[in-house]
Amino acid sequence: MARGKIQIKKIENQTNRQVTYSKRRNGLFKKANELTVLCDAKVSIVMISSTGKLHEFISPSITTKQLFDLYQKTIGVDIWTTHYEKMQEQLRKLKDVNRNLRKEIRQRMGESLNDLNYEQLEELMENVDNSLKLIRERKFKVIGNQIETYRKKVRNVEEINRNLLLEFDARQEDPYGGLVEHDGDYNSVLGFPTGGPRILDLRLQPNNNYHNHLHSGGGSDITTFALG
């Protein structure tokens, strides 16, 4: 059966449209390459899809610039001159802007004022005053932020110091660190609720010849006593 004729109109489905574009683009590039090889033709194809992607083909024997040079030579139109003139005009405008900005900077620094009349000097003074006002506002804002940051740091340090003082006072009131509370019994706290082994008391006996005993190999001055 013969293939049905496809109606040429926009494909509404985006996926089908992209698939068709990709297939026909590859087919077109293939035909262009065959034309280049078989006929020694200079072929260039530039395509932009509906999504903005650029695809191009050019014969391997020529560059894009060379092809455009041949194009403008053939039709007798200089496409580069117009573009160059537009670029030159844009460059002149940018130079004028740069020159005016440099002149304004010098005037704000107190230079190049001889060519200004009274009204221009008044306007310059007003501009300088407005600039100074903005600078002062920015300066005060920065200083205010720094002061607030330092105040927060001071409050944090004071809070830490207050907590340390409270902890120190609590330890002064309870030298045992809270080991025995509410008239508790040390034996029960240490795990001897039924009166197990008693705590040993270690005492260091005062001795003026303590260091001499250590160096002479004498025994230790620590004596152990049983409580009770």
Secondary structure, 3 states (H helix, E strand, C coil): CCCCCCCCCCCCCHHHHHHHHHHHHHHHHHHHHHHHHHHCCCCEEEEECCCCCEEEEECCCCCHHHHHHHHHHHHCCCHHHHHHHHHHHHHHHHHHHHHHHHHHHHHHCCCCCCCCCHHHHHHHHHHHHHHHHHHHHHHHHHHHHHHHHHHHHHHHHHHHHHHHHHHHHHHHHCCCCCCCCCCCCHHHHCCCCCCCCCCEEEEECCCCCHHHHHHCCCCCCEEEEECC
